[in-house]
Amino acid sequence: MPAVQTTSAPTARHSLPRDLIRWLVTFLGYPLGGFVAWLVLGPVDSLAPALLGGLVTGAILGAVQAWGLARDGRFFAQWSAATSVGLMAGLGLGATTVDYDTTLSALVIQGAICGFFVGAAQAVVLRPTRGIPVLAWPFFLAVVWAAGWTVTTSAGIGVDEQFTVFGASGALVVALLTLVLPFVLRRSDARTR
């Protein structure tokens, strides 16, 4: 009996506009994950809350993003786990690097480190099917996550409460800037068919 083949490509009924709209909705994963981590673990004021908060926030964000990319169950699990581990490592290193400070410059640095680690972990998931170009993803996310913290801080959000991730305003900007991902995945899927 032949093995059942699963695909990570979106089904044919998904259109590019629908894929892009689904991705934009994923901005909600950032404040949702950050809020849950903050409720359970409190502020990111030491290494333990940074690591555990990154793990919790990343798991929620990764699950929401995997849903937004409309992929199969295997991809869903890999993407969620990668985002969770990446944010745990990134927030652990980023928050300690800036000594848990919440100034704009500190959060930009923390955001760049978090974005890089999340991007690196996600690139591991994308690399087998997307090739060498995914190696740019960590560097791109570093810049984008720094922008997310810039927008959230500039919007007057209470960043002094030491959240694991930027708020909805920054998340919306990040979702817009990363719209390239569903577009590139869709083009890549079309070429492999």
MARDREN-812010 format. One record per residue: residue number from 1; x, y, z of N, C-alpha, C, O, CB in turn; residue in one letter. Coordinates in nm, 2 decimals, decimal comma. Glycine has a CB too. Example, Ala and Ser with C-alpha at 12.3 -4.5 7.8 and 13.67 -1.06 7.14 Angstrom:
residues 2
SITE   romar       nu       nv       nw      cau      cav      caw       cu       cv       cw       ou       ov       ow      cbu      cbv      cbw   pavex
SITE       1     1,32    -0,57     0,78     1,23    -0,45     0,78     1,32    -0,33     0,78     1,42    -0,33     0,85     1,13    -0,45     0,90       a
SITE       2     1,28    -0,22     0,71     1,37    -0,11     0,71     1,29     0,00     0,79     1,34     0,11     0,80     1,41    -0,06     0,57       s
This chain:
residues 193
SITE   romar       nu       nv       nw      cau      cav      caw       cu       cv       cw       ou       ov       ow      cbu      cbv      cbw   pavex
SITE       1     0,09    -0,12     0,00     0,00     0,00     0,00     0,09     0,12     0,00     0,18     0,14     0,09    -0,10     0,00     0,12       m
SITE       2     0,07     0,22    -0,09     0,15     0,34    -0,10     0,13     0,43     0,02     0,01     0,43     0,07     0,13     0,41    -0,23       p
SITE       3     0,23     0,50     0,06     0,22     0,60     0,17     0,13     0,71     0,13     0,13     0,75     0,01     0,36     0,65     0,22       a
SITE       4     0,06     0,77     0,22    -0,02     0,88     0,19     0,07     1,01     0,19     0,14     1,03     0,29    -0,14     0,90     0,29       v
SITE       5     0,06     1,08     0,09     0,15     1,20     0,07     0,07     1,32     0,12    -0,05     1,34     0,08     0,19     1,22    -0,07       q
SITE       6     0,13     1,40     0,21     0,06     1,52     0,25     0,14     1,64     0,19     0,26     1,63     0,16     0,05     1,54     0,41       t
SITE       7     0,08     1,75     0,17     0,14     1,86     0,11     0,13     1,98     0,21     0,04     1,99     0,29     0,08     1,90    -0,02       t
SITE       8     0,23     2,07     0,20     0,23     2,19     0,28     0,18     2,31     0,20     0,17     2,42     0,26     0,36     2,21     0,34       s
SITE       9     0,14     2,28     0,08     0,09     2,39     0,00    -0,05     2,42     0,03    -0,13     2,33     0,07     0,11     2,36    -0,15       a
SITE      10    -0,10     2,55     0,02    -0,24     2,58     0,04    -0,32     2,51    -0,07    -0,27     2,49    -0,18    -0,26     2,73     0,04       p
SITE      11    -0,44     2,48    -0,04    -0,53     2,42    -0,13    -0,56     2,51    -0,25    -0,54     2,64    -0,23    -0,66     2,37    -0,07       t
SITE      12    -0,60     2,46    -0,36    -0,62     2,54    -0,48    -0,73     2,64    -0,46    -0,73     2,75    -0,53    -0,66     2,45    -0,59       a
SITE      13    -0,82     2,62    -0,36    -0,93     2,72    -0,34    -0,88     2,85    -0,28    -0,96     2,95    -0,28    -1,04     2,66    -0,26       r
SITE      14    -0,76     2,85    -0,23    -0,71     2,97    -0,16    -0,66     3,06    -0,27    -0,58     3,02    -0,36    -0,60     2,94    -0,06       h
SITE      15    -0,70     3,18    -0,27    -0,65     3,29    -0,36    -0,54     3,37    -0,29    -0,53     3,37    -0,17    -0,76     3,38    -0,41       s
SITE      16    -0,46     3,44    -0,37    -0,36     3,52    -0,31    -0,42     3,63    -0,22    -0,37     3,65    -0,11    -0,28     3,59    -0,42       l
SITE      17    -0,53     3,70    -0,26    -0,58     3,80    -0,16    -0,63     3,73    -0,03    -0,61     3,79     0,07    -0,70     3,86    -0,23       p
SITE      18    -0,69     3,61    -0,04    -0,73     3,54     0,08    -0,61     3,51     0,17    -0,61     3,52     0,29    -0,81     3,42     0,05       r
SITE      19    -0,50     3,46     0,11    -0,38     3,43     0,18    -0,32     3,55     0,25    -0,28     3,55     0,36    -0,27     3,37     0,09       d
SITE      20    -0,32     3,67     0,18    -0,27     3,79     0,24    -0,36     3,84     0,35    -0,30     3,89     0,45    -0,26     3,90     0,13       l
SITE      21    -0,49     3,83     0,34    -0,58     3,87     0,45    -0,56     3,78     0,57    -0,55     3,83     0,68    -0,72     3,87     0,40       i
SITE      22    -0,55     3,65     0,54    -0,52     3,56     0,66    -0,39     3,60     0,73    -0,39     3,60     0,85    -0,51     3,41     0,61       r
SITE      23    -0,29     3,63     0,65    -0,16     3,67     0,72    -0,18     3,80     0,80    -0,12     3,81     0,91    -0,05     3,69     0,61       w
SITE      24    -0,25     3,90     0,74    -0,27     4,02     0,82    -0,34     4,00     0,95    -0,31     4,06     1,05    -0,35     4,12     0,73       l
SITE      25    -0,43     3,90     0,96    -0,50     3,87     1,08    -0,40     3,82     1,19    -0,43     3,83     1,31    -0,61     3,77     1,05       v
SITE      26    -0,29     3,76     1,14    -0,20     3,71     1,24    -0,14     3,81     1,33    -0,07     3,77     1,43    -0,09     3,63     1,17       t
SITE      27    -0,15     3,94     1,30    -0,10     4,04     1,39    -0,16     4,02     1,53    -0,10     4,06     1,63    -0,13     4,18     1,34       f
SITE      28    -0,28     3,96     1,54    -0,34     3,94     1,67    -0,26     3,85     1,76    -0,27     3,85     1,88    -0,48     3,89     1,66       l
SITE      29    -0,18     3,76     1,70    -0,10     3,66     1,77     0,00     3,73     1,86     0,04     3,67     1,97    -0,03     3,57     1,68       g
SITE      30     0,05     3,84     1,82     0,16     3,91     1,90     0,10     3,96     2,04     0,15     3,92     2,14     0,21     4,03     1,83       y
SITE      31     0,00     4,05     2,03    -0,06     4,10     2,16    -0,12     3,98     2,25    -0,12     3,98     2,37    -0,15     4,21     2,14       p
SITE      32    -0,18     3,89     2,18    -0,25     3,78     2,25    -0,14     3,69     2,32    -0,15     3,67     2,44    -0,33     3,69     2,15       l
SITE      33    -0,03     3,66     2,25     0,08     3,58     2,31     0,14     3,66     2,42     0,17     3,60     2,53     0,18     3,54     2,21       g
SITE      34     0,17     3,79     2,40     0,23     3,87     2,50     0,15     3,89     2,62     0,20     3,89     2,74     0,26     4,01     2,44       g
SITE      35     0,02     3,90     2,60    -0,07     3,92     2,72    -0,08     3,80     2,80    -0,08     3,80     2,92    -0,21     3,96     2,67       f
SITE      36    -0,10     3,68     2,73    -0,10     3,55     2,81     0,02     3,53     2,89     0,02     3,50     3,01    -0,13     3,43     2,71       v
SITE      37     0,14     3,55     2,83     0,27     3,54     2,90     0,28     3,63     3,02     0,32     3,60     3,12     0,39     3,56     2,80       a
SITE      38     0,23     3,76     3,00     0,24     3,86     3,10     0,15     3,82     3,22     0,18     3,83     3,34     0,20     3,99     3,05       w
SITE      39     0,03     3,77     3,19    -0,07     3,72     3,29    -0,01     3,61     3,37    -0,02     3,60     3,49    -0,20     3,69     3,23       l
SITE      40     0,05     3,51     3,30     0,10     3,39     3,37     0,23     3,41     3,44     0,25     3,36     3,55     0,11     3,28     3,26       v
SITE      41     0,32     3,48     3,37     0,46     3,49     3,42     0,50     3,63     3,48     0,60     3,64     3,54     0,55     3,46     3,32       l
SITE      42     0,42     3,73     3,45     0,45     3,87     3,49     0,55     3,93     3,40     0,57     3,89     3,29     0,51     3,86     3,63       g
SITE      43     0,61     4,04     3,44     0,70     4,12     3,36     0,83     4,05     3,33     0,87     3,96     3,40     0,73     4,26     3,42       p
SITE      44     0,89     4,09     3,21     1,02     4,03     3,18     1,12     4,11     3,25     1,18     4,21     3,19     1,04     4,04     3,02       v
SITE      45     1,15     4,07     3,37     1,25     4,15     3,46     1,36     4,06     3,50     1,45     4,11     3,58     1,17     4,21     3,58       d
SITE      46     1,37     3,94     3,45     1,48     3,85     3,48     1,48     3,74     3,38     1,39     3,73     3,29     1,47     3,79     3,63       s
SITE      47     1,58     3,65     3,38     1,60     3,55     3,28     1,48     3,45     3,27     1,44     3,42     3,16     1,73     3,48     3,30       l
SITE      48     1,44     3,40     3,38     1,33     3,30     3,38     1,20     3,35     3,31     1,15     3,28     3,23     1,30     3,26     3,52       a
SITE      49     1,15     3,47     3,35     1,03     3,52     3,28     1,06     3,55     3,13     0,97     3,54     3,04     0,98     3,64     3,34       p
SITE      50     1,18     3,59     3,10     1,22     3,61     2,96     1,21     3,48     2,88     1,15     3,47     2,77     1,36     3,67     2,95       a
SITE      51     1,28     3,38     2,93     1,28     3,25     2,86     1,14     3,19     2,85     1,09     3,15     2,74     1,37     3,15     2,93       l
SITE      52     1,07     3,18     2,97     0,94     3,11     2,97     0,83     3,20     2,89     0,75     3,15     2,82     0,89     3,09     3,11       l
SITE      53     0,85     3,33     2,91     0,76     3,42     2,84     0,78     3,42     2,69     0,68     3,42     2,61     0,78     3,56     2,89       g
SITE      54     0,90     3,40     2,65     0,93     3,39     2,50     0,87     3,26     2,45     0,82     3,25     2,34     1,08     3,40     2,48       g
SITE      55     0,88     3,15     2,53     0,83     3,02     2,49     0,68     3,03     2,47     0,62     2,98     2,37     0,87     2,92     2,59       l
SITE      56     0,61     3,09     2,57     0,46     3,09     2,57     0,42     3,19     2,45     0,33     3,15     2,37     0,41     3,15     2,70       v
SITE      57     0,48     3,31     2,45     0,44     3,40     2,34     0,47     3,34     2,20     0,38     3,35     2,11     0,51     3,53     2,36       t
SITE      58     0,58     3,28     2,19     0,62     3,22     2,06     0,53     3,11     2,02     0,50     3,09     1,90     0,76     3,17     2,07       g
SITE      59     0,48     3,03     2,11     0,39     2,92     2,08     0,26     2,97     2,03     0,21     2,92     1,93     0,37     2,83     2,21       a
SITE      60     0,21     3,07     2,09     0,08     3,13     2,05     0,10     3,20     1,92     0,02     3,18     1,83     0,03     3,23     2,16       i
SITE      61     0,20     3,28     1,90     0,23     3,35     1,78     0,25     3,25     1,67     0,20     3,27     1,56     0,35     3,45     1,79       l
SITE      62     0,33     3,15     1,69     0,36     3,05     1,59     0,24     2,98     1,54     0,22     2,96     1,42     0,46     2,95     1,64       g
SITE      63     0,15     2,95     1,63     0,02     2,88     1,60    -0,06     2,97     1,51    -0,12     2,93     1,41    -0,05     2,83     1,72       a
SITE      64    -0,07     3,10     1,55    -0,16     3,19     1,47    -0,10     3,21     1,34    -0,17     3,22     1,24    -0,17     3,32     1,55       v
SITE      65     0,04     3,23     1,33     0,10     3,24     1,20     0,09     3,12     1,11     0,06     3,13     0,99     0,25     3,28     1,22       q
SITE      66     0,10     3,00     1,17     0,08     2,88     1,09    -0,06     2,87     1,03    -0,08     2,83     0,92     0,12     2,75     1,18       a
SITE      67    -0,16     2,91     1,11    -0,29     2,91     1,06    -0,30     3,01     0,95    -0,36     2,99     0,84    -0,39     2,95     1,18       w
SITE      68    -0,24     3,13     0,96    -0,24     3,23     0,86    -0,17     3,19     0,73    -0,21     3,24     0,62    -0,17     3,36     0,91       g
SITE      69    -0,08     3,10     0,74    -0,01     3,05     0,62    -0,09     2,93     0,56    -0,05     2,88     0,45     0,13     3,00     0,65       l
SITE      70    -0,19     2,88     0,62    -0,28     2,78     0,57    -0,21     2,66     0,53    -0,22     2,61     0,41    -0,36     2,83     0,46       a
SITE      71    -0,12     2,60     0,61    -0,04     2,49     0,58    -0,09     2,36     0,65    -0,19     2,37     0,73     0,11     2,51     0,61       r
SITE      72    -0,04     2,25     0,62    -0,08     2,12     0,68    -0,03     2,11     0,82     0,04     2,19     0,87    -0,03     2,01     0,59       d
SITE      73    -0,08     2,00     0,89    -0,05     1,98     1,03     0,10     1,97     1,06     0,14     2,02     1,17    -0,12     1,85     1,07       g
SITE      74     0,18     1,90     0,98     0,32     1,89     1,01     0,39     2,03     1,01     0,46     2,06     1,10     0,39     1,80     0,90       r
SITE      75     0,36     2,11     0,91     0,41     2,24     0,90     0,36     2,32     1,02     0,44     2,40     1,08     0,37     2,31     0,77       f
SITE      76     0,24     2,31     1,05     0,18     2,38     1,17     0,26     2,36     1,29     0,30     2,45     1,36     0,03     2,34     1,19       f
SITE      77     0,29     2,23     1,32     0,36     2,19     1,44     0,50     2,24     1,43     0,56     2,30     1,53     0,36     2,04     1,46       a
SITE      78     0,57     2,23     1,32     0,71     2,27     1,31     0,72     2,43     1,32     0,81     2,48     1,39     0,76     2,23     1,17       q
SITE      79     0,63     2,50     1,26     0,63     2,64     1,26     0,61     2,70     1,40     0,68     2,79     1,45     0,53     2,70     1,16       w
SITE      80     0,51     2,64     1,47     0,48     2,68     1,60     0,59     2,65     1,70     0,63     2,74     1,78     0,35     2,60     1,65       s
SITE      81     0,65     2,53     1,69     0,77     2,50     1,77     0,89     2,59     1,74     0,95     2,64     1,83     0,81     2,35     1,75       a
SITE      82     0,92     2,61     1,62     1,03     2,70     1,58     1,01     2,84     1,63     1,11     2,90     1,68     1,05     2,70     1,42       a
SITE      83     0,89     2,89     1,61     0,87     3,03     1,66     0,88     3,04     1,81     0,94     3,13     1,86     0,73     3,08     1,61       t
SITE      84     0,83     2,94     1,88     0,84     2,93     2,03     0,98     2,93     2,07     1,02     3,00     2,16     0,76     2,81     2,08       s
SITE      85     1,06     2,83     2,02     1,20     2,82     2,06     1,28     2,94     2,02     1,37     2,99     2,10     1,26     2,69     2,00       v
SITE      86     1,25     2,99     1,90     1,33     3,11     1,86     1,30     3,23     1,94     1,39     3,31     1,98     1,29     3,15     1,71       g
SITE      87     1,17     3,25     1,98     1,14     3,37     2,07     1,20     3,35     2,21     1,24     3,44     2,27     0,99     3,39     2,07       l
SITE      88     1,20     3,22     2,26     1,25     3,20     2,39     1,40     3,23     2,39     1,45     3,30     2,48     1,23     3,05     2,43       m
SITE      89     1,48     3,19     2,29     1,62     3,22     2,29     1,64     3,36     2,26     1,73     3,42     2,33     1,69     3,13     2,17       a
SITE      90     1,57     3,42     2,17     1,59     3,56     2,14     1,55     3,66     2,25     1,63     3,75     2,28     1,50     3,60     2,02       g
SITE      91     1,44     3,63     2,32     1,40     3,72     2,43     1,50     3,69     2,55     1,53     3,79     2,62     1,26     3,69     2,48       l
SITE      92     1,54     3,57     2,57     1,64     3,55     2,68     1,76     3,63     2,66     1,81     3,69     2,75     1,67     3,40     2,69       g
SITE      93     1,82     3,62     2,54     1,94     3,69     2,51     1,91     3,84     2,49     1,99     3,92     2,55     2,00     3,64     2,38       l
SITE      94     1,81     3,88     2,42     1,78     4,02     2,40     1,75     4,10     2,53     1,80     4,21     2,55     1,66     4,04     2,31       g
SITE      95     1,67     4,04     2,61     1,63     4,11     2,74     1,75     4,12     2,83     1,77     4,23     2,90     1,52     4,04     2,81       a
SITE      96     1,83     4,02     2,84     1,95     4,03     2,93     2,05     4,13     2,87     2,12     4,19     2,94     2,01     3,89     2,95       t
SITE      97     2,06     4,13     2,73     2,16     4,22     2,67     2,13     4,37     2,71     2,22     4,45     2,73     2,15     4,21     2,52       t
SITE      98     2,00     4,40     2,71     1,96     4,54     2,75     1,93     4,56     2,89     1,88     4,66     2,94     1,84     4,58     2,66       v
SITE      99     1,96     4,46     2,97     1,94     4,46     3,12     1,79     4,49     3,15     1,77     4,56     3,25     2,03     4,56     3,18       d
SITE     100     1,70     4,43     3,07     1,56     4,44     3,10     1,51     4,59     3,09     1,40     4,62     3,15     1,52     4,38     3,23       y
SITE     101     1,58     4,67     3,03     1,54     4,81     3,01     1,43     4,83     2,91     1,41     4,74     2,82     1,67     4,90     2,97       d
SITE     102     1,35     4,93     2,92     1,24     4,95     2,83     1,24     5,09     2,76     1,14     5,14     2,71     1,11     4,95     2,91       t
SITE     103     1,36     5,14     2,75     1,38     5,26     2,67     1,36     5,23     2,52     1,37     5,11     2,49     1,51     5,33     2,69       t
SITE     104     1,34     5,32     2,44     1,32     5,29     2,30     1,44     5,22     2,24     1,43     5,12     2,17     1,29     5,42     2,22       l
SITE     105     1,56     5,28     2,27     1,68     5,22     2,21     1,70     5,07     2,26     1,74     4,99     2,19     1,81     5,30     2,25       s
SITE     106     1,67     5,05     2,39     1,68     4,91     2,45     1,59     4,82     2,38     1,62     4,70     2,34     1,66     4,91     2,60       a
SITE     107     1,46     4,86     2,36     1,36     4,77     2,30     1,39     4,75     2,15     1,36     4,64     2,10     1,22     4,83     2,31       l
SITE     108     1,45     4,85     2,08     1,49     4,83     1,94     1,60     4,72     1,94     1,59     4,63     1,85     1,54     4,96     1,88       v
SITE     109     1,69     4,72     2,03     1,80     4,62     2,03     1,74     4,48     2,06     1,77     4,38     2,00     1,91     4,66     2,13       i
SITE     110     1,66     4,48     2,17     1,59     4,36     2,21     1,51     4,30     2,09     1,51     4,18     2,07     1,50     4,38     2,33       q
SITE     111     1,43     4,39     2,03     1,35     4,35     1,91     1,43     4,29     1,80     1,39     4,19     1,74     1,27     4,46     1,86       g
SITE     112     1,54     4,35     1,77     1,63     4,30     1,66     1,68     4,16     1,70     1,69     4,07     1,61     1,75     4,40     1,64       a
SITE     113     1,72     4,14     1,82     1,78     4,01     1,86     1,66     3,91     1,86     1,68     3,80     1,81     1,84     4,02     2,01       i
SITE     114     1,55     3,94     1,91     1,43     3,85     1,91     1,39     3,82     1,76     1,38     3,70     1,73     1,31     3,91     1,98       c
SITE     115     1,38     3,92     1,68     1,35     3,90     1,54     1,45     3,81     1,47     1,41     3,72     1,39     1,34     4,03     1,47       g
SITE     116     1,57     3,83     1,50     1,68     3,74     1,43     1,66     3,60     1,47     1,66     3,51     1,39     1,82     3,79     1,47       f
SITE     117     1,64     3,57     1,60     1,63     3,43     1,65     1,50     3,37     1,60     1,50     3,25     1,56     1,64     3,43     1,80       f
SITE     118     1,39     3,44     1,60     1,27     3,39     1,55     1,28     3,36     1,40     1,24     3,25     1,35     1,15     3,49     1,57       v
SITE     119     1,34     3,45     1,33     1,37     3,43     1,18     1,46     3,31     1,15     1,43     3,24     1,06     1,42     3,55     1,12       g
SITE     120     1,56     3,30     1,23     1,65     3,18     1,21     1,58     3,05     1,24     1,60     2,96     1,16     1,77     3,19     1,31       a
SITE     121     1,50     3,04     1,34     1,43     2,92     1,37     1,32     2,89     1,26     1,31     2,78     1,22     1,36     2,93     1,51       a
SITE     122     1,26     2,99     1,22     1,16     2,98     1,11     1,23     2,94     0,98     1,17     2,86     0,90     1,07     3,10     1,09       q
SITE     123     1,34     2,99     0,95     1,42     2,96     0,83     1,45     2,81     0,83     1,46     2,75     0,72     1,55     3,04     0,82       a
SITE     124     1,48     2,75     0,94     1,51     2,61     0,95     1,39     2,53     0,89     1,40     2,43     0,82     1,54     2,56     1,09       v
SITE     125     1,27     2,58     0,93     1,14     2,51     0,88     1,13     2,53     0,73     1,09     2,44     0,66     1,02     2,56     0,95       v
SITE     126     1,16     2,65     0,68     1,14     2,69     0,54     1,25     2,63     0,45     1,22     2,61     0,33     1,13     2,84     0,53       l
SITE     127     1,37     2,62     0,50     1,48     2,59     0,42     1,47     2,46     0,33     1,51     2,47     0,21     1,60     2,57     0,50       r
SITE     128     1,42     2,35     0,38     1,41     2,23     0,30     1,34     2,25     0,17     1,37     2,18     0,07     1,35     2,12     0,37       p
SITE     129     1,23     2,33     0,17     1,15     2,34     0,05     1,17     2,48    -0,02     1,13     2,49    -0,14     1,01     2,33     0,08       t
SITE     130     1,23     2,57     0,04     1,24     2,71    -0,02     1,39     2,74    -0,05     1,41     2,84    -0,12     1,19     2,81     0,08       r
SITE     131     1,49     2,67    -0,01     1,62     2,69    -0,05     1,70     2,80     0,02     1,65     2,85     0,12     1,63     2,71    -0,19       g
SITE     132     1,81     2,84    -0,04     1,90     2,94     0,01     1,84     3,08     0,04     1,87     3,14     0,14     2,01     2,95    -0,08       i
SITE     133     1,74     3,13    -0,04     1,69     3,26    -0,01     1,63     3,28     0,13     1,63     3,39     0,18     1,58     3,29    -0,11       p
SITE     134     1,59     3,17     0,19     1,53     3,19     0,33     1,64     3,23     0,43     1,60     3,27     0,54     1,47     3,06     0,37       v
SITE     135     1,76     3,22     0,39     1,87     3,26     0,49     1,86     3,42     0,51     1,92     3,46     0,61     2,00     3,22     0,43       l
SITE     136     1,79     3,49     0,43     1,78     3,63     0,45     1,67     3,66     0,55     1,66     3,77     0,61     1,74     3,70     0,32       a
SITE     137     1,58     3,56     0,58     1,46     3,58     0,67     1,50     3,63     0,81     1,44     3,72     0,86     1,39     3,46     0,68       w
SITE     138     1,61     3,57     0,87     1,64     3,62     1,01     1,68     3,77     1,01     1,65     3,84     1,10     1,76     3,53     1,06       p
SITE     139     1,76     3,81     0,91     1,80     3,95     0,91     1,69     4,04     0,88     1,68     4,15     0,94     1,91     3,97     0,80       f
SITE     140     1,60     4,00     0,79     1,48     4,08     0,76     1,39     4,09     0,89     1,35     4,20     0,92     1,40     4,02     0,65       f
SITE     141     1,37     3,98     0,96     1,29     3,99     1,08     1,35     4,07     1,19     1,28     4,13     1,27     1,26     3,85     1,13       l
SITE     142     1,48     4,07     1,20     1,55     4,15     1,30     1,52     4,30     1,28     1,48     4,37     1,37     1,71     4,14     1,28       a
SITE     143     1,52     4,35     1,15     1,48     4,49     1,12     1,33     4,51     1,15     1,30     4,61     1,21     1,52     4,52     0,98       v
SITE     144     1,25     4,42     1,11     1,11     4,43     1,12     1,06     4,43     1,27     0,98     4,51     1,31     1,03     4,32     1,05       v
SITE     145     1,12     4,34     1,35     1,09     4,34     1,49     1,14     4,47     1,57     1,07     4,51     1,66     1,14     4,22     1,56       w
SITE     146     1,25     4,52     1,53     1,30     4,65     1,58     1,20     4,76     1,55     1,17     4,84     1,63     1,44     4,68     1,53       a
SITE     147     1,14     4,75     1,43     1,04     4,85     1,39     0,91     4,83     1,47     0,85     4,93     1,51     1,01     4,84     1,24       a
SITE     148     0,88     4,71     1,50     0,76     4,68     1,58     0,77     4,74     1,72     0,67     4,80     1,77     0,74     4,53     1,60       g
SITE     149     0,88     4,73     1,78     0,90     4,80     1,91     0,91     4,95     1,90     0,86     5,02     1,99     1,03     4,75     1,98       w
SITE     150     0,96     5,00     1,79     0,96     5,14     1,77     0,82     5,20     1,76     0,79     5,30     1,82     1,04     5,18     1,64       t
SITE     151     0,74     5,13     1,68     0,60     5,18     1,67     0,52     5,17     1,80     0,45     5,26     1,84     0,53     5,10     1,56       v
SITE     152     0,54     5,06     1,87     0,46     5,04     1,99     0,51     5,14     2,10     0,42     5,20     2,16     0,49     4,90     2,05       t
SITE     153     0,64     5,17     2,11     0,69     5,26     2,21     0,64     5,40     2,17     0,60     5,48     2,25     0,84     5,26     2,21       t
SITE     154     0,65     5,44     2,04     0,61     5,57     1,99     0,46     5,60     2,01     0,42     5,71     2,02     0,65     5,59     1,85       s
SITE     155     0,38     5,49     2,01     0,24     5,50     2,02     0,20     5,53     2,17     0,08     5,55     2,20     0,17     5,38     1,97       a
SITE     156     0,29     5,52     2,26     0,27     5,55     2,40     0,21     5,43     2,48     0,16     5,45     2,59     0,17     5,66     2,41       g
SITE     157     0,23     5,31     2,43     0,19     5,19     2,50     0,28     5,18     2,62     0,40     5,22     2,62     0,20     5,06     2,40       i
SITE     158     0,23     5,12     2,73     0,30     5,11     2,85     0,41     5,01     2,85     0,40     4,90     2,92     0,21     5,08     2,96       g
SITE     159     0,51     5,03     2,77     0,62     4,93     2,75     0,70     4,91     2,88     0,77     4,81     2,90     0,72     4,98     2,65       v
SITE     160     0,69     5,00     2,98     0,75     4,99     3,11     0,70     4,87     3,19     0,76     4,83     3,29     0,74     5,12     3,19       d
SITE     161     0,59     4,81     3,14     0,54     4,69     3,21     0,61     4,56     3,16     0,58     4,45     3,21     0,39     4,67     3,17       e
SITE     162     0,71     4,58     3,08     0,80     4,47     3,04     0,73     4,35     2,98     0,74     4,24     3,03     0,88     4,43     3,16       q
SITE     163     0,66     4,38     2,87     0,60     4,27     2,79     0,70     4,19     2,71     0,81     4,23     2,69     0,49     4,32     2,70       f
SITE     164     0,66     4,07     2,67     0,75     3,98     2,60     0,76     4,03     2,45     0,86     4,00     2,38     0,70     3,84     2,60       t
SITE     165     0,66     4,10     2,40     0,66     4,14     2,26     0,58     4,27     2,25     0,50     4,31     2,34     0,59     4,03     2,17       v
SITE     166     0,60     4,34     2,14     0,53     4,46     2,11     0,38     4,45     2,11     0,33     4,34     2,09     0,59     4,53     1,99       f
SITE     167     0,31     4,56     2,12     0,17     4,56     2,12     0,10     4,56     1,98     0,17     4,54     1,88     0,11     4,67     2,19       g
SITE     168    -0,03     4,57     1,97    -0,10     4,56     1,85    -0,06     4,66     1,74    -0,05     4,62     1,62    -0,25     4,58     1,88       a
SITE     169    -0,02     4,78     1,78     0,02     4,88     1,68     0,15     4,83     1,61     0,16     4,84     1,49     0,04     5,02     1,74       s
SITE     170     0,24     4,79     1,69     0,37     4,74     1,63     0,34     4,61     1,56     0,40     4,58     1,45     0,47     4,71     1,74       g
SITE     171     0,25     4,52     1,61     0,22     4,40     1,54     0,16     4,42     1,41     0,19     4,34     1,31     0,13     4,31     1,63       a
SITE     172     0,07     4,52     1,40     0,01     4,54     1,27     0,12     4,59     1,16     0,11     4,54     1,05    -0,10     4,65     1,28       l
SITE     173     0,21     4,67     1,21     0,32     4,71     1,12     0,40     4,59     1,08     0,44     4,57     0,96     0,41     4,82     1,18       v
SITE     174     0,43     4,50     1,17     0,51     4,38     1,14     0,44     4,29     1,05     0,50     4,24     0,95     0,55     4,31     1,27       v
SITE     175     0,31     4,27     1,07     0,23     4,19     0,98     0,23     4,25     0,84     0,24     4,17     0,74     0,09     4,18     1,03       a
SITE     176     0,22     4,38     0,82     0,22     4,44     0,69     0,36     4,43     0,63     0,37     4,39     0,51     0,19     4,59     0,70       l
SITE     177     0,46     4,45     0,70     0,60     4,43     0,65     0,64     4,29     0,61     0,72     4,27     0,52     0,70     4,49     0,75       l
SITE     178     0,57     4,19     0,67     0,60     4,05     0,65     0,50     3,99     0,55     0,50     3,87     0,53     0,61     3,97     0,77       t
SITE     179     0,42     4,07     0,49     0,33     4,02     0,39     0,40     3,95     0,27     0,34     3,87     0,20     0,24     4,13     0,33       l
SITE     180     0,53     3,98     0,26     0,61     3,91     0,16     0,61     3,76     0,18     0,62     3,69     0,08     0,75     3,97     0,17       v
SITE     181     0,60     3,71     0,30     0,61     3,57     0,33     0,50     3,49     0,26     0,53     3,39     0,18     0,61     3,54     0,47       l
SITE     182     0,37     3,52     0,28     0,27     3,44     0,21     0,28     3,45     0,06     0,25     3,36    -0,02     0,13     3,47     0,26       p
SITE     183     0,32     3,57     0,01     0,34     3,59    -0,13     0,45     3,50    -0,19     0,43     3,44    -0,29     0,37     3,74    -0,16       f
SITE     184     0,56     3,50    -0,12     0,68     3,42    -0,17     0,64     3,27    -0,16     0,67     3,19    -0,25     0,80     3,45    -0,09       v
SITE     185     0,58     3,23    -0,05     0,54     3,09    -0,04     0,44     3,05    -0,15     0,45     2,94    -0,20     0,48     3,06     0,10       l
SITE     186     0,35     3,13    -0,18     0,25     3,10    -0,29     0,32     3,09    -0,42     0,29     3,00    -0,50     0,14     3,21    -0,29       r
SITE     187     0,41     3,18    -0,45     0,49     3,17    -0,58     0,57     3,05    -0,59     0,58     2,98    -0,69     0,57     3,30    -0,60       r
SITE     188     0,63     3,01    -0,47     0,72     2,89    -0,47     0,63     2,77    -0,49     0,67     2,68    -0,56     0,80     2,89    -0,34       s
SITE     189     0,52     2,77    -0,42     0,42     2,65    -0,44     0,38     2,64    -0,58     0,37     2,52    -0,64     0,30     2,67    -0,35       d
SITE     190     0,35     2,75    -0,65     0,31     2,74    -0,79     0,42     2,69    -0,88     0,39     2,62    -0,98     0,27     2,88    -0,84       a
SITE     191     0,55     2,72    -0,85     0,66     2,67    -0,93     0,68     2,52    -0,91     0,73     2,46    -1,01     0,78     2,75    -0,90       r
SITE     192     0,65     2,47    -0,80     0,68     2,33    -0,77     0,56     2,24    -0,82     0,58     2,12    -0,81     0,70     2,31    -0,62       t
SITE     193     0,45     2,29    -0,86     0,34     2,21    -0,91     0,36     2,16    -1,05     0,28     2,09    -1,10     0,21     2,29    -0,90       r
